[in-house]
Amino acid sequence: MPATWRWLDLGAVDGATMVNLFVALAGPVGAGRSPPTVILLHPQAPFANVGFHQEAEREVDVEHCRAQGIPLVRRVVGGGAILDGPWEQDYMVIVPAGTPGTEAGIAAFYERYLEPIRATLDRLGVPAERSGVNDLAVRGRKVSANGAMALEGSWVLVGDLLLDLDVPAMSRVLRVPDEKFRGKLAQGMGEWLTSVRAETGRLPGREEVGHLLREEFARRFAVELVPGVLLPEEGSRLSELVRTRTTDDWTFQKDRAHGALDRAPAEGRAVKISNEAVIARIDRKAGKLLRVTLLHTHDRVVEVQFSGDFFTQPFDGRLAELEAALVGVPLRPDDLAGAVSAWFAGSKVQLIGAGPEDLVRSVLDAAALPPASS
């Protein structure tokens, strides 16, 4: 007899539920109180979704979202800000540690658990391939974005299939320097994103997509997917997470973590805020975007913040510990590299989409920016 996994088809849900649902299930699944679970769901209405390591106000046009009634949420998965909406089909997979595919780390987990998604796209007529560590793309155009993590004894994959696109709406919620740039952003989105409809000329129904996903997960993991419901423990935990993670303290936590850096200039610039102190901000494109905001004086770090669309394992705020560990470190390559390497060795945090060397280089590049007067 094949092993049994739970199949939850939840239909349309709000943004806060979507970004917190897998968190609510991770502990019960990891402890064996709930079975391994595959979830099918989609947004009931558009919502702005900010990656865990991003500064919300620098990535999203918050005023536009509020004026249009578009909810803004922060997820615990890394990656970039995006407008999620009814044009996509989302899925979540939560399995306990030790399940096949979880033994060899995050990269191997992506490889194994993205295969049913790739196969589903193939059956829909979309020949997608892996793009980077966590996406699926057609000729370089993303059609499925995914995030994964180990959490409370479980391994989790969350992602979407872009059945269709609303590029004007997706580009409008993102913060840009001016409207001319927004036009370029919309054009760029049309070039780096695609959808099932764009590739095939057909918009498949959700029932068809769900049927294919269910078949592919069952076949490739040799399991039986049995329809189920949320358990009382899971529902209660979800309600508490939605209550606590829809506050401004949660949503804007990265924006408010470093009050001393509030006067940071635009990316690629530095400003002198006293005779000796300089704040600088710089972006570095590694595998993912890494943004460094640095306050320095007398060739030493006074305060630093790392943000961007990279991922960490575990997901949580451990990078704040690294930021604290760099206070007072001389702005010299060997000193910074030593401090960063020592922290990663002791913390066991894994950085995905950038490396420790990118952190060091970005801090040094920010320190080298010539300052303007405030």
C-alpha positions as a Python dict, from the first residue, in 0.01 Angstrom:
ca = {
    (1, 'M'): (0, 0, 0),
    (2, 'P'): (135, 347, -85),
    (3, 'A'): (190, 601, 190),
    (4, 'T'): (-94, 849, 245),
    (5, 'W'): (-59, 1225, 215),
    (6, 'R'): (-334, 1481, 272),
    (7, 'W'): (-473, 1683, -21),
    (8, 'L'): (-626, 2020, 70),
    (9, 'D'): (-803, 2214, -205),
    (10, 'L'): (-882, 2542, -30),
    (11, 'G'): (-982, 2748, -332),
    (12, 'A'): (-966, 3128, -297),
    (13, 'V'): (-805, 3274, 17),
    (14, 'D'): (-691, 3620, 132),
    (15, 'G'): (-327, 3724, 128),
    (16, 'A'): (-268, 3699, 503),
    (17, 'T'): (-399, 3344, 504),
    (18, 'M'): (-188, 3249, 205),
    (19, 'V'): (145, 3363, 349),
    (20, 'N'): (82, 3215, 695),
    (21, 'L'): (-94, 2887, 616),
    (22, 'F'): (215, 2671, 569),
    (23, 'V'): (367, 2819, 885),
    (24, 'A'): (61, 2706, 1080),
    (25, 'L'): (94, 2351, 943),
    (26, 'A'): (472, 2310, 969),
    (27, 'G'): (483, 2225, 1340),
    (28, 'P'): (195, 1973, 1342),
    (29, 'V'): (327, 1801, 1028),
    (30, 'G'): (683, 1797, 1160),
    (31, 'A'): (567, 1643, 1489),
    (32, 'G'): (351, 1383, 1318),
    (33, 'R'): (21, 1519, 1449),
    (34, 'S'): (-78, 1605, 1092),
    (35, 'P'): (1, 1406, 778),
    (36, 'P'): (230, 1521, 496),
    (37, 'T'): (19, 1771, 305),
    (38, 'V'): (-16, 1918, -43),
    (39, 'I'): (-233, 2231, -65),
    (40, 'L'): (-397, 2389, -367),
    (41, 'L'): (-512, 2753, -331),
    (42, 'H'): (-512, 3090, -503),
    (43, 'P'): (-560, 3458, -410),
    (44, 'Q'): (-921, 3575, -394),
    (45, 'A'): (-801, 3928, -474),
    (46, 'P'): (-466, 4096, -549),
    (47, 'F'): (-228, 4160, -259),
    (48, 'A'): (128, 4293, -238),
    (49, 'N'): (363, 4028, -105),
    (50, 'V'): (703, 4134, 34),
    (51, 'G'): (996, 3897, 83),
    (52, 'F'): (1111, 3840, 439),
    (53, 'H'): (1445, 4020, 398),
    (54, 'Q'): (1310, 4321, 208),
    (55, 'E'): (1236, 4675, 320),
    (56, 'A'): (868, 4706, 234),
    (57, 'E'): (864, 5083, 180),
    (58, 'R'): (1159, 5066, -59),
    (59, 'E'): (1005, 4789, -268),
    (60, 'V'): (631, 4865, -272),
    (61, 'D'): (432, 5182, -341),
    (62, 'V'): (260, 5172, -3),
    (63, 'E'): (46, 5481, -67),
    (64, 'H'): (-91, 5333, -389),
    (65, 'C'): (-173, 5006, -214),
    (66, 'R'): (-358, 5184, 65),
    (67, 'A'): (-548, 5408, -178),
    (68, 'Q'): (-656, 5107, -385),
    (69, 'G'): (-734, 4882, -89),
    (70, 'I'): (-458, 4637, -181),
    (71, 'P'): (-338, 4451, 130),
    (72, 'L'): (37, 4445, 196),
    (73, 'V'): (180, 4138, 369),
    (74, 'R'): (526, 4014, 463),
    (75, 'R'): (595, 3645, 415),
    (76, 'V'): (857, 3436, 593),
    (77, 'V'): (1003, 3314, 263),
    (78, 'G'): (1273, 3518, 92),
    (79, 'G'): (1257, 3644, -265),
    (80, 'G'): (1124, 3965, -413),
    (81, 'A'): (814, 4179, -378),
    (82, 'I'): (531, 4086, -612),
    (83, 'L'): (162, 4149, -662),
    (84, 'D'): (-11, 3814, -624),
    (85, 'G'): (-355, 3777, -773),
    (86, 'P'): (-626, 3553, -915),
    (87, 'W'): (-424, 3505, -1234),
    (88, 'E'): (-205, 3246, -1059),
    (89, 'Q'): (-246, 2898, -916),
    (90, 'D'): (-63, 2846, -589),
    (91, 'Y'): (45, 2530, -411),
    (92, 'M'): (218, 2433, -87),
    (93, 'V'): (389, 2111, 11),
    (94, 'I'): (465, 2038, 379),
    (95, 'V'): (640, 1713, 465),
    (96, 'P'): (824, 1600, 779),
    (97, 'A'): (1204, 1596, 784),
    (98, 'G'): (1325, 1258, 664),
    (99, 'T'): (1072, 1234, 381),
    (100, 'P'): (1249, 1139, 55),
    (101, 'G'): (1403, 1449, -96),
    (102, 'T'): (1472, 1625, 236),
    (103, 'E'): (1795, 1445, 322),
    (104, 'A'): (2049, 1636, 114),
    (105, 'G'): (1979, 2004, 182),
    (106, 'I'): (1782, 2284, 27),
    (107, 'A'): (1917, 2265, -330),
    (108, 'A'): (1837, 1893, -356),
    (109, 'F'): (1494, 1957, -203),
    (110, 'Y'): (1413, 2210, -474),
    (111, 'E'): (1531, 1970, -743),
    (112, 'R'): (1310, 1685, -622),
    (113, 'Y'): (998, 1881, -527),
    (114, 'L'): (989, 2108, -832),
    (115, 'E'): (974, 1806, -1059),
    (116, 'P'): (594, 1754, -1021),
    (117, 'I'): (546, 2123, -1097),
    (118, 'R'): (763, 2102, -1407),
    (119, 'A'): (579, 1788, -1520),
    (120, 'T'): (241, 1958, -1470),
    (121, 'L'): (350, 2251, -1685),
    (122, 'D'): (474, 2010, -1949),
    (123, 'R'): (132, 1840, -1958),
    (124, 'L'): (-28, 2184, -1998),
    (125, 'G'): (188, 2238, -2305),
    (126, 'V'): (453, 2455, -2137),
    (127, 'P'): (806, 2308, -2163),
    (128, 'A'): (954, 2476, -1854),
    (129, 'E'): (1302, 2416, -1715),
    (130, 'R'): (1478, 2504, -1390),
    (131, 'S'): (1598, 2862, -1374),
    (132, 'G'): (1837, 2932, -1090),
    (133, 'V'): (1774, 2742, -771),
    (134, 'N'): (1404, 2806, -721),
    (135, 'D'): (1220, 2901, -1041),
    (136, 'L'): (1086, 2739, -1356),
    (137, 'A'): (1112, 2927, -1684),
    (138, 'V'): (1039, 2900, -2055),
    (139, 'R'): (1325, 3032, -2272),
    (140, 'G'): (1439, 3244, -1978),
    (141, 'R'): (1093, 3379, -1892),
    (142, 'K'): (968, 3282, -1546),
    (143, 'V'): (641, 3089, -1529),
    (144, 'S'): (670, 2953, -1175),
    (145, 'A'): (830, 3113, -869),
    (146, 'N'): (903, 2906, -559),
    (147, 'G'): (1044, 2928, -209),
    (148, 'A'): (1149, 2652, 28),
    (149, 'M'): (1266, 2615, 385),
    (150, 'A'): (1303, 2381, 677),
    (151, 'L'): (1062, 2490, 950),
    (152, 'E'): (966, 2333, 1284),
    (153, 'G'): (1058, 1980, 1182),
    (154, 'S'): (904, 2008, 836),
    (155, 'W'): (1030, 2088, 489),
    (156, 'V'): (813, 2330, 296),
    (157, 'L'): (778, 2425, -69),
    (158, 'V'): (552, 2716, -165),
    (159, 'G'): (504, 2840, -518),
    (160, 'D'): (278, 2940, -802),
    (161, 'L'): (200, 2869, -1163),
    (162, 'L'): (133, 3183, -1364),
    (163, 'L'): (-180, 3086, -1552),
    (164, 'D'): (-218, 3442, -1680),
    (165, 'L'): (-61, 3784, -1614),
    (166, 'D'): (-173, 4137, -1524),
    (167, 'V'): (151, 4323, -1595),
    (168, 'P'): (7, 4677, -1553),
    (169, 'A'): (-124, 4594, -1205),
    (170, 'M'): (193, 4404, -1110),
    (171, 'S'): (421, 4689, -1213),
    (172, 'R'): (202, 4957, -1055),
    (173, 'V'): (242, 4834, -696),
    (174, 'L'): (623, 4838, -706),
    (175, 'R'): (808, 5150, -599),
    (176, 'V'): (1003, 5319, -879),
    (177, 'P'): (1189, 5650, -912),
    (178, 'D'): (946, 5794, -1169),
    (179, 'E'): (673, 5702, -1418),
    (180, 'K'): (920, 5672, -1704),
    (181, 'F'): (1098, 5401, -1510),
    (182, 'R'): (764, 5236, -1437),
    (183, 'G'): (704, 5203, -1809),
    (184, 'K'): (1040, 5035, -1846),
    (185, 'L'): (958, 4808, -1551),
    (186, 'A'): (631, 4700, -1712),
    (187, 'Q'): (812, 4634, -2038),
    (188, 'G'): (1075, 4434, -1853),
    (189, 'M'): (812, 4227, -1672),
    (190, 'G'): (662, 4138, -2006),
    (191, 'E'): (1005, 4016, -2114),
    (192, 'W'): (1106, 3816, -1805),
    (193, 'L'): (766, 3673, -1709),
    (194, 'T'): (533, 3448, -1903),
    (195, 'S'): (217, 3246, -1838),
    (196, 'V'): (43, 2931, -1944),
    (197, 'R'): (-200, 3140, -2146),
    (198, 'A'): (80, 3334, -2318),
    (199, 'E'): (264, 3013, -2408),
    (200, 'T'): (-33, 2806, -2523),
    (201, 'G'): (-309, 3052, -2613),
    (202, 'R'): (-535, 2877, -2362),
    (203, 'L'): (-629, 2954, -2002),
    (204, 'P'): (-671, 2619, -1825),
    (205, 'G'): (-932, 2575, -1556),
    (206, 'R'): (-829, 2533, -1195),
    (207, 'E'): (-988, 2190, -1179),
    (208, 'E'): (-766, 2072, -1464),
    (209, 'V'): (-451, 2221, -1309),
    (210, 'G'): (-530, 2074, -968),
    (211, 'H'): (-596, 1731, -1119),
    (212, 'L'): (-259, 1733, -1296),
    (213, 'L'): (-70, 1851, -988),
    (214, 'R'): (-233, 1584, -775),
    (215, 'E'): (-149, 1313, -1026),
    (216, 'E'): (213, 1422, -1059),
    (217, 'F'): (278, 1442, -684),
    (218, 'A'): (114, 1104, -629),
    (219, 'R'): (311, 942, -909),
    (220, 'R'): (652, 1092, -840),
    (221, 'F'): (640, 1031, -465),
    (222, 'A'): (450, 700, -484),
    (223, 'V'): (183, 823, -242),
    (224, 'E'): (-193, 840, -229),
    (225, 'L'): (-328, 1194, -190),
    (226, 'V'): (-645, 1179, 18),
    (227, 'P'): (-879, 1483, 45),
    (228, 'G'): (-883, 1626, 397),
    (229, 'V'): (-953, 1934, 605),
    (230, 'L'): (-760, 2164, 835),
    (231, 'L'): (-740, 2023, 1187),
    (232, 'P'): (-852, 2235, 1485),
    (233, 'E'): (-491, 2286, 1600),
    (234, 'E'): (-393, 2409, 1254),
    (235, 'G'): (-691, 2643, 1225),
    (236, 'S'): (-626, 2793, 1567),
    (237, 'R'): (-259, 2846, 1492),
    (238, 'L'): (-340, 3004, 1156),
    (239, 'S'): (-580, 3251, 1319),
    (240, 'E'): (-313, 3357, 1568),
    (241, 'L'): (-50, 3402, 1296),
    (242, 'V'): (-286, 3611, 1084),
    (243, 'R'): (-365, 3826, 1389),
    (244, 'T'): (-1, 3892, 1480),
    (245, 'R'): (143, 3911, 1128),
    (246, 'T'): (-90, 4169, 982),
    (247, 'T'): (37, 4446, 1209),
    (248, 'D'): (263, 4727, 1093),
    (249, 'D'): (528, 4605, 1339),
    (250, 'W'): (549, 4280, 1142),
    (251, 'T'): (499, 4417, 792),
    (252, 'F'): (749, 4703, 827),
    (253, 'Q'): (993, 4533, 1063),
    (254, 'K'): (1284, 4561, 821),
    (255, 'D'): (1210, 4928, 754),
    (256, 'R'): (1218, 5010, 1128),
    (257, 'A'): (1503, 4789, 1243),
    (258, 'H'): (1771, 5058, 1215),
    (259, 'G'): (1651, 5401, 1314),
    (260, 'A'): (2000, 5545, 1266),
    (261, 'L'): (1977, 5463, 895),
    (262, 'D'): (1653, 5651, 831),
    (263, 'R'): (1843, 5921, 644),
    (264, 'A'): (1991, 5675, 395),
    (265, 'P'): (2016, 5813, 40),
    (266, 'A'): (1907, 5648, -283),
    (267, 'E'): (2089, 5339, -403),
    (268, 'G'): (2443, 5397, -522),
    (269, 'R'): (2489, 5717, -320),
    (270, 'A'): (2641, 5834, 5),
    (271, 'V'): (2566, 6137, 218),
    (272, 'K'): (2770, 6300, 494),
    (273, 'I'): (2551, 6355, 800),
    (274, 'S'): (2822, 6511, 1018),
    (275, 'N'): (3185, 6608, 985),
    (276, 'E'): (3283, 6243, 1031),
    (277, 'A'): (2980, 6015, 973),
    (278, 'V'): (2859, 5896, 634),
    (279, 'I'): (2554, 5691, 535),
    (280, 'A'): (2574, 5498, 208),
    (281, 'R'): (2347, 5259, 25),
    (282, 'I'): (2446, 5021, -252),
    (283, 'D'): (2290, 4733, -445),
    (284, 'R'): (2480, 4426, -554),
    (285, 'K'): (2338, 4168, -792),
    (286, 'A'): (2471, 3827, -699),
    (287, 'G'): (2238, 3535, -770),
    (288, 'K'): (1976, 3757, -600),
    (289, 'L'): (1969, 4125, -511),
    (290, 'L'): (2167, 4225, -202),
    (291, 'R'): (2115, 4577, -66),
    (292, 'V'): (2353, 4722, 194),
    (293, 'T'): (2290, 5036, 398),
    (294, 'L'): (2600, 5145, 590),
    (295, 'L'): (2671, 5412, 850),
    (296, 'H'): (3044, 5449, 898),
    (297, 'T'): (3297, 5680, 1058),
    (298, 'H'): (3672, 5668, 1113),
    (299, 'D'): (3689, 5373, 871),
    (300, 'R'): (3475, 5154, 1094),
    (301, 'V'): (3121, 5017, 1077),
    (302, 'V'): (2882, 5211, 1301),
    (303, 'E'): (2566, 5039, 1178),
    (304, 'V'): (2479, 4820, 880),
    (305, 'Q'): (2168, 4658, 737),
    (306, 'F'): (2141, 4381, 478),
    (307, 'S'): (1820, 4351, 278),
    (308, 'G'): (1716, 4210, -58),
    (309, 'D'): (1545, 3921, -230),
    (310, 'F'): (1789, 3652, -121),
    (311, 'F'): (1689, 3357, 97),
    (312, 'T'): (1828, 3230, 427),
    (313, 'Q'): (1795, 2897, 600),
    (314, 'P'): (1657, 2924, 862),
    (315, 'F'): (1434, 3208, 742),
    (316, 'D'): (1423, 3415, 1061),
    (317, 'G'): (1592, 3733, 1170),
    (318, 'R'): (1934, 3587, 1236),
    (319, 'L'): (2095, 3837, 998),
    (320, 'A'): (2030, 4099, 1267),
    (321, 'E'): (2290, 3913, 1472),
    (322, 'L'): (2543, 3948, 1189),
    (323, 'E'): (2463, 4317, 1156),
    (324, 'A'): (2531, 4360, 1528),
    (325, 'A'): (2851, 4156, 1506),
    (326, 'L'): (2992, 4393, 1243),
    (327, 'V'): (2953, 4708, 1455),
    (328, 'G'): (3299, 4850, 1518),
    (329, 'V'): (3476, 4628, 1264),
    (330, 'P'): (3737, 4814, 1058),
    (331, 'L'): (3644, 4872, 694),
    (332, 'R'): (3930, 4659, 568),
    (333, 'P'): (3884, 4345, 354),
    (334, 'D'): (4057, 4105, 591),
    (335, 'D'): (3881, 4235, 902),
    (336, 'L'): (3537, 4227, 743),
    (337, 'A'): (3589, 3887, 582),
    (338, 'G'): (3709, 3745, 913),
    (339, 'A'): (3411, 3878, 1105),
    (340, 'V'): (3159, 3761, 845),
    (341, 'S'): (3316, 3416, 811),
    (342, 'A'): (3330, 3370, 1187),
    (343, 'W'): (2963, 3457, 1223),
    (344, 'F'): (2849, 3219, 950),
    (345, 'A'): (3062, 2941, 1092),
    (346, 'G'): (2912, 2986, 1437),
    (347, 'S'): (2552, 3050, 1335),
    (348, 'K'): (2515, 2770, 1076),
    (349, 'V'): (2292, 3005, 874),
    (350, 'Q'): (2288, 2929, 502),
    (351, 'L'): (2261, 3219, 258),
    (352, 'I'): (2097, 3136, -76),
    (353, 'G'): (2120, 3371, -373),
    (354, 'A'): (2430, 3547, -238),
    (355, 'G'): (2741, 3448, -46),
    (356, 'P'): (2936, 3583, 252),
    (357, 'E'): (3186, 3727, 6),
    (358, 'D'): (2904, 3935, -149),
    (359, 'L'): (2824, 4083, 192),
    (360, 'V'): (3188, 4181, 244),
    (361, 'R'): (3229, 4327, -103),
    (362, 'S'): (2905, 4525, -77),
    (363, 'V'): (3002, 4681, 257),
    (364, 'L'): (3339, 4781, 116),
    (365, 'D'): (3180, 4923, -200),
    (366, 'A'): (2933, 5123, 8),
    (367, 'A'): (3216, 5260, 222),
    (368, 'A'): (3402, 5365, -93),
    (369, 'L'): (3118, 5581, -228),
    (370, 'P'): (3215, 5950, -227),
    (371, 'P'): (2975, 6137, 3),
    (372, 'A'): (2771, 6446, -67),
    (373, 'S'): (2678, 6687, 208),
    (374, 'S'): (2337, 6632, 372),
}
